[in-house]
Amino acid sequence: GLFVWHLKNTGIRQIPCQFVHLCRVANHRLITFQYFNFLKRMYVTQYNKDLSQRVKPKADSVASPFRELQQLDQEKKIIHKIRPISPVHQPLSETSSRNELREMKSSAETEDSVTTVRAESKEDRQWKEMKLQLEDLPGILARLSKIKLTALVVSTASAGFAMAPVPFNLTCFLLASLGTGLASCAANSINQFFEVPFDSNMNRTKNRPLVRGQISPLLAVCFAASCGVPGIALLTLAVNPLTGALGAFNIFLYTCCYTPMKRMSIANTWVGAVVGAIPPIMGWTAATGSLDAGALLLGGILYSWQFPHFNALSWGLREDYSRGGYCMMSVTHPGLCRRVALRHCLALIGLSTMAPLLDITTWTFPIISLPINLYISYLGFRFYRDADRSSSRKLFFCSLWHLPMLLLVMFTCKKSFLEKEDKGDLLGESHGRAVEIRLP
């Protein structure tokens, strides 16, 4: 009995020690995430208080790093070669003395240049702390927010506002454009914040500000918050709540759905197409305050246009995407990539035909837009048949001018608001007369 009692006491005393030991072991084997736990992106691990990052090692250069030093040493040896000096008792001519002085000066200059080159090469091999200059900050923030993509988003939202069947309101148009631009800047900045370790492996994105360390991640997050919060507040309070809700939903869809899906499934292309289709819908809702069939038609045109645009772009960047670990159609399903691009090129013809059926444009729009839609469909067929860089490049550059031209033709063929108002008045008068005739 005494022996059992002794064992119980020793076991109770050892419980706190065992608990502390387990905590220490768990702390040493703790897996940390750089951003958010729910994304499950374990590319930064901690073991024995040492952080390690999982990235692909770069290939070693073929040339030896010591070859340059060997060449510099040989040059230095040649410079320090001692020339024979004539005896003192022999008289020296003025020309020979001048030549020797020139040779001494040239040797000293070359020695100084060699030492400076050697010092510069040694500095280039060392880590440097990048200092942020205030005059460089606007350009860095413009690249962080992908200013060209933001301009495209604002232009498509402006097209949706202009196509709305209501009188044009300049103040509402400016506020909606500003809010949409701020929301796009916030979404693009958060996207770059999430993809730093993957962008560093791609030639197309290795010079982005966060990858190069030109700004800190904290500054990028603060910039995204300073753009996103005022942008959504402006759309909600100054325009209408529906437009603000669409802007907030688009930021969530781009940062929390599309960005992590790029490394999981090829469905990210369809999600990204939805993200690009929402801005013209936001422009329509900013003008009308309602979600009509015309808004959905504009969103459908932007949705279909993005497949030939992005699939042709990604075809030439297959090596980069595979190196960065992105799951794209052009990498994993090249046949599907070409088929989807061709399908949506043909879908643009059908969507253009639906515009007069929905009473948005006149019947001249599908006729005028038919040549440019047929041309992009032809290039989509060439891309489907040939599947080379030349056909993909032609399709991509065609998509750059196809969209603004299609929207411009659509705007010129838009039905005026007065015609619709007169038609509505005529329908109302005919309905009233019918009611009067029916009454006894």
N, C-alpha and C positions, 0 to 999 in steps of 0.2 A: 504493500500500500504506500509506504514511504517512497519507494522507487517510482511508482506511477505519478505520485504527487509532484516529485522533483521534475519528471519529464514535462508535466503540464506547465509548471512555472517557467521552465527554460523555453518552452515553445511560445508562451505568451510574451516573454521578454524579447524573443527574436523576431516577432512579427514587425515591429517598427523598423528594425534594421533591414529586413527583407523588402519592406515597402520602399525604403529609401534607395536600396539597390536597384529595384525594378524601375524607379523613376529615373535613376541615372542612366540605366541601359536604354530606356525609351528616349531619353534626351539625346544620347549619342546617335541613335538610329532614326532621329526625327527627319521626316521628309517635308520640306517646305516648298511652297508654291510662290512664284514671284508676284502674282497678281491676286487671283481669287480662287478659293478652294473648289467652287462648283464647276470650274472649267476643266479640272483634272489634267492639268498640263504639267507633268513632272519632269521639266527639263533643268531644274535647279535642285540639287540635293545637298544635304548637310550631313557630314559624318565626321565625328571627332572634331567638331568646331571648324571644319574646313568646308568651304563651299566649292562645288564643282558643277560645271555646266556641260550639258550634253549637246555638242555640236559636231559636225563632220570635220575631221582634220583636213587642213589644206595640203595639197600636194607639194612636196619639196621641190625647190627649184633645181633645174639640171646643172646650172653653173655653180661652181664651188664658191661659198662666201668668202674664202680666203684668197681667191684669185686676184681680187682687186687690191688686197693688201700686198700680195707678192709683186704685182706690177708697180705699185707705189714704191716699194722697197727697191726694186731694180732701177726705177727712175732716180730715186734718191742716191743710189750707188753711182749712177752715171754722173749725177751732178757733182758729187764729192770727189770725182776722179781728179788726182793732182797732176797738173801739167808740168813738164820740165821747164825750169827757169834758166835763162841764159846766165853766164858768169857775170860777176859784177864789173870786172875790168873792161868788158866789151861795151862800147857806146851803143845806146838804144836810140833808134830813130823815133821821130814823133809819131809817125803812122803806126808803128808796131805798138807803142805805148797806148795809143788811143784804142787800137783793136783789143788789147788786153783788158783795158778798162771796160770796154763795151761787153766783152765776154764775161767779166766778173759781175757786171750789173745784171746781165741777162740770167746768169746762173743764180744770182741772189733772188731775182724776181720769180724764176721757175721754182726755186725751193720754197719761197713763200706761198706760191699758188698750190704746190703739192701739199704743204702743211694745212692750208685752209680747206682744200678738198678732203683731206683725211679727217679733219675735225668735223666738217659738214657730214661726211658719211657716217662718222661715229655718232653724231647727234641724231641723224635720221633713224638709226637702229634702236635708239632709246625711246622709252615712253615719254610723251609730252603731255602736260596739262593744258587743255584747250581753254582759252579765256574768251568769254563772250563779250563782244563789242556791241555797244548800243546801236551803232549805225547798221550792223549786220542783223539785228533782231527782226526787223520787218520781213526781210527776205527769208530768214529761217522759219518764221511763223507761216509765211505764205507756202513754203514747201511742206511744212507740217500739216497744213490744212488742205493740201492738194488744190491749189487755187484754180487750176484749169478745170478740174472736175467739178469744183464748186461753181464756176462760171457756167458750165454746161447744165448743172442742176437748176440754177437760177433762171437760165434762159428757157428751159422746158416748163418751169413753173410760170414764167411770164407768158408763154404761149398758151397755157391752160387758162390763165386770167383773160387774155385777149380773145380767146374763142368763146368765152361765156356769153350767153344771150342776154346781157344786161348792159345798161349804160356804163361807159368807162369812168372809173373813179381813180384819179391820179394818186390821191393820198393813200387810199387802200392798196393800190398797186405797189407803191414804194414801200409801205410797211410790210406787205406780204413778201416782197422780194428780199428785203433786209432780213426778216425773220427766217426765211428759207435758207438764205446764205449763211447765217450764223449757225443754224442747225446742221447744215452740211459741213461746215468747218469743225464743229464739235465731233461729229461722227467720224470724220477722216482722221482727226487727231487721236481719238481713242483707238481707232483701228491701227495706227502706227505704233501706239504705246503697247498694244498687245503683241505685235508681230516683230519686235526688235530682234530676238534670236534667230528668227526664220528669214527676215530680210537681210541679215548679215551674210547669208549663204548664197544670195542671188545677185547677179551682176546688175540687174535692173534696179534694185532697191538698196544696194549696199552703201550708197551715198546719201541716204536719208538722214535728217538731222539727229534723230535719236540713235541711229546706228553708229554714226561718227562721233557721238558724244558732244555735239555742238551745244545742246541744251540738256538739262537734267530731266528725268522722268517726272519729277514733281512740277516743274515749270510746264511740261506738256499737259499734265492733268489739270493744272490750274487754268491754262489757256482754254482747254476743252470745256471746263465748267463755266468760265467767263463768257464763252460763246453760246453754249447750249442753254443755260438757264435764262439769260435775257432773250434768246431767240424764241424759245417756246413760250415765254411769258408775253412777248410781243405778239406772236401769232394768236395766242389765246385771248388776251385782253384787248388788243387794238384791232384785230381782224375779226375772228369768231372762234368759239371753242372747238368747232369741228376741225378747222384747219390746224389749231394747236395740238389736238389729239392725234391727227395724222402725222404731224412733225415729230411728236414724241415717240409714236409707234415706229416711225421710220428709223430714228436713232437707235431704238432698242433692237429692231430687226437687223440693222447693219452691224452693230457692235457685238451683240450677244447671240445672234443666230448665224449670220453669214460668215463672220470672222472665224469662229471656231469650226464651222462646218467645212471650211476650205481644206482642212487637214483630215476630215473624216469621210466625206462622201461627195460624189459628183453632183448631188442635189444642190450644192451651194450655188451653182450657176442659175438655177431656177429661182432660188431665194434672192440672189442678187438682182435678177431681172425684176422681181416684185419691188425691190428697193428703188430701182431706177424708174419704175412706172408710177410711183406715188407722187413725185413733185408736180407733174401736170394736173393731177387730181387735186392737189393742194391749191394750185392756182385757180382752178375752176370753183372749188368750194370757198376760196377767199372772196371771189366775186359774187357768187350766188348765195352762199350760205347753206347749200344743199348738195347732196350727192346724186347727180342725175345720170342719164344714159350717156350724155355727151362726155362727162368726166371719165366714165369707164371706157369709152371708145378711145379717148386720148391716152389713157393709161395702157390700153391694149396695144396701141401703135408703138409706144415707147417700150413695152414689154417685148414685142416681137423684134423690134429693131436691135435690141441689145444682143441677141443670139448671133446673128452674123457679125456684129461688131466685135464682141468679146471672143467668140470662137476663132475668128480669123486672127485676132491679136495673140491669143494663147497658143495658136499653132506654131508661131515662130518663136515662142518662149518655152517650148516644152522642156528643154534641158534645164533652164532656170527653175521652172516649177518643180521638176523632179528633184533637183538639188536642194530646194527649199523645203521639200516634204509636203507640197500641196497636192491634193487629190483633184485633178482637173480632167475634164473629158478628153482634152487633147493628149494627155499623158496615158490615162488608163483605158479610155474607150475612143480611139481615134476615128473609127467608123461612125460611131454615134455622133461625135462632134461635127462631122461633115454633114450628116443627114439632118441634124437639128438646125444647122445654119441654113440649109436649103429650104427646109419646111417653113421657117419663119420669114424667109425672103418672099416666098409665095403667099404667106399669110398677110403680108403688107398690102398685097393687091386686094384681097377680100376685105380687109379692114377699111381701106380707102373707099371701097364701093358702099360700105355700110353708112358712111357719113351722110349722104343725102337721104338715105332711108330713115335715119333718125332725125331728119330736119335740122341738121347742123350746118351743112354746106349745100350749095347748088349741085346739079348734076355735071357741071363743068369740072368739078374737082377730080372725080375718078378718071375723067378723060385726059385732063392735063397731067395728072400724076402718073398715068399709066406708063409713059416712056421711062421715067426714072425708076419706077418699080420693076419694070421688065429688065432694065439694065442691071440692077442689083441682083435680080433673080438669075440673070445670065452669069454674072460673076460668082454667085453662090453655086450654080451648077458646075462652073469651071473648077471651083474649089472642091466640090464633091467628087468630080471626075479625076482631076490631076493630083490633088492632095500634096502640093509642094509649096515651098515658101513664096514663089512668085505669085501663084493664084491667091494664096491667103493674104499677101501684102496688097494686092489689087482690091480684094474685097474689103479689107480694113480701111484703106484710104477712100474707097467709094462710100463707105458708111459715114465717114466724117462730113462729107458735103451732102449726102442724101437726106439726112434728118433735117438740117435747117432749111433745105430747099422744099422738102415735103411740108413742113410746118408753114413756110411762107406761102406756098400755093394754097394750102388749106385756109390760111387767114384771108387771102385775097378772094377766095370763093365762099367765104362765110356769108350766111344769110343775115341780113341786117335786122337789128332789133325792131325797127319801125315796121318792116314787112310782117314780122311775126305778130306785132301788136295789132296791126290792121286786120290780119287774118283772124286773130282772136276776137276782135270787135265784130267782124262780119259773122263769125260763127255764133257769137252771143246774140246779135240782132236776129239772125235766122231762127235761132232757138226761141227767142222771145216772140217772134211772129207766129211760129208754130203753136206756141202755148196760147196766144191770143185767138188763133183760129179754132183751136180745140175748145176754148171756153164758150159757153152758150151766151 
